[in-house]
């Protein structure tokens, strides 16, 4: 079955950087849209960034200019590099696969990772 395993979360100071990584298995990775979502308690899970099978990327307005999503089809991994982190970036970050490189109303997540906590605090 499809498995998505995230790594790289933790405690980061405001203004700092981090890199999240997601290792995928059980799927034909190179044909899949991949993405990163985040969620804070009491709120919905929101898309942070997505990368299509062809490499097109899409970012939430809140992270544009501070985040870069990339994929390595040889390693079946998708990474999210974030910089200039703010306390409001604090959330559980989830790796996702599905139909993501489309308008919000048409997006569909087929599988989720278990999530990794990112805390931005001094």
Secondary structure per residue as TSV (DSSP state, phi and psi in degrees):
chain	resnum	aa	ss	phi	psi
A	1	X	-	360.0	167.8
A	2	X	-	-72.3	132.6
A	3	X	E	-131.0	136.1
A	4	X	E	-125.0	121.8
A	5	X	E	-122.1	115.6
A	6	X	E	-90.4	154.5
A	7	X	E	-152.2	161.5
A	8	X	-	107.2	-2.6
A	9	X	-	-73.8	176.4
A	10	X	E	152.8	-163.0
A	11	X	E	-96.6	127.6
A	12	X	E	-131.9	142.7
A	13	X	-	-77.4	150.2
A	14	X	T	-53.6	137.4
A	15	X	T	88.2	-8.6
A	16	X	-	-83.6	-174.7
A	17	X	-	-131.0	158.9
A	18	X	E	-154.6	163.4
A	19	X	E	-130.7	121.9
A	20	X	E	-99.7	143.2
A	21	X	E	-129.6	145.4
A	22	X	E	-130.6	124.1
A	23	X	E	-102.9	125.4
A	24	X	E	-108.4	146.3
A	25	X	E	-147.6	163.0
A	26	X	S	78.7	18.7
A	27	X	S	-152.1	164.8
A	28	X	-	-88.5	91.0
A	29	X	G	-58.5	-42.6
A	30	X	G	-65.7	-17.2
A	31	X	G	-95.8	0.3
A	32	X	-	-101.5	139.9
A	33	X	E	-75.6	134.7
A	34	X	E	-123.4	155.3
A	35	X	E	-158.5	169.9
A	36	X	E	-123.3	130.3
A	37	X	E	-116.4	165.5
A	38	X	E	-142.7	155.0
A	39	X	E	-146.8	136.4
A	40	X	-	-110.9	154.8
A	41	X	T	-54.2	132.6
A	42	X	T	84.7	-0.8
A	43	X	S	-124.1	164.6
A	44	X	-	-75.3	163.1
A	45	X	-	-83.4	124.8
A	46	X	E	-115.3	146.3
A	47	X	E	-69.7	131.2
A	48	X	E	-96.5	-49.3
A	49	X	E	-158.9	150.2
A	50	X	E	-138.8	152.0
A	51	X	E	-135.8	125.7
A	52	X	-	-77.9	166.7
A	53	X	T	-57.8	-31.6
A	54	X	T	-86.0	-3.5
A	55	X	S	104.2	-9.6
A	56	X	-	-61.8	143.1
A	57	X	E	-120.5	157.4
A	58	X	E	-145.3	135.2
A	59	X	E	-127.8	147.3
A	60	X	-	-66.4	146.9
A	61	X	T	-57.7	-33.2
A	62	X	T	-68.7	-16.4
A	63	X	T	-120.4	-1.1
A	64	X	T	-56.9	132.5
A	65	X	T	86.9	-11.7
A	66	X	T	-118.1	-11.0
A	67	X	E	-126.8	146.9
A	68	X	E	-136.6	123.4
A	69	X	E	-102.2	139.6
A	70	X	E	-144.4	159.7
A	71	X	E	-136.1	151.0
A	72	X	E	-125.3	101.2
A	73	X	T	-69.7	-20.3
A	74	X	T	-75.5	-31.1
A	75	X	T	-102.7	-4.6
A	76	X	T	57.6	45.7
A	77	X	E	-127.7	151.0
A	78	X	E	-131.3	130.7
A	79	X	E	-115.7	152.6
A	80	X	E	-127.6	113.8
A	81	X	E	-99.4	125.3
A	82	X	E	-127.0	141.0
A	83	X	-	-131.1	173.9
A	84	X	S	48.0	47.5
A	85	X	-	-66.0	145.1
A	86	X	-	-119.8	157.4
A	87	X	G	-55.4	-31.7
A	88	X	G	-72.5	-5.4
A	89	X	G	-81.8	-7.4
A	90	X	-	-61.4	124.6
A	91	X	E	-177.1	171.9
A	92	X	E	-90.0	126.8
A	93	X	E	-102.6	131.9
A	94	X	E	-119.8	135.2
A	95	X	E	-82.2	145.3
A	96	X	E	-144.8	152.3
A	97	X	E	-132.6	140.8
A	98	X	E	166.5	-150.2
A	99	X	E	-96.2	96.1
A	100	X	-	-116.4	-24.1
A	101	X	S	-89.3	60.9
A	102	X	S	-154.1	-178.8
A	103	X	-	-67.0	154.2
A	104	X	G	-54.3	-36.6
A	105	X	G	-70.1	-18.2
A	106	X	G	-104.6	-2.8
A	107	X	-	-68.2	147.7
A	108	X	E	-147.3	127.7
A	109	X	E	-100.0	126.1
A	110	X	E	-92.4	-34.1
A	111	X	E	-144.1	146.5
A	112	X	E	-119.3	150.5
A	113	X	-	-80.3	-178.9
A	114	X	-	-83.1	-14.2
A	115	X	-	94.3	150.6
A	116	X	E	-137.8	134.0
A	117	X	E	-80.5	131.9
A	118	X	E	-119.7	123.7
A	119	X	E	-122.0	123.0
A	120	X	E	-108.3	109.4
A	121	X	-	-160.4	149.3
A	122	X	-	-93.8	360.0
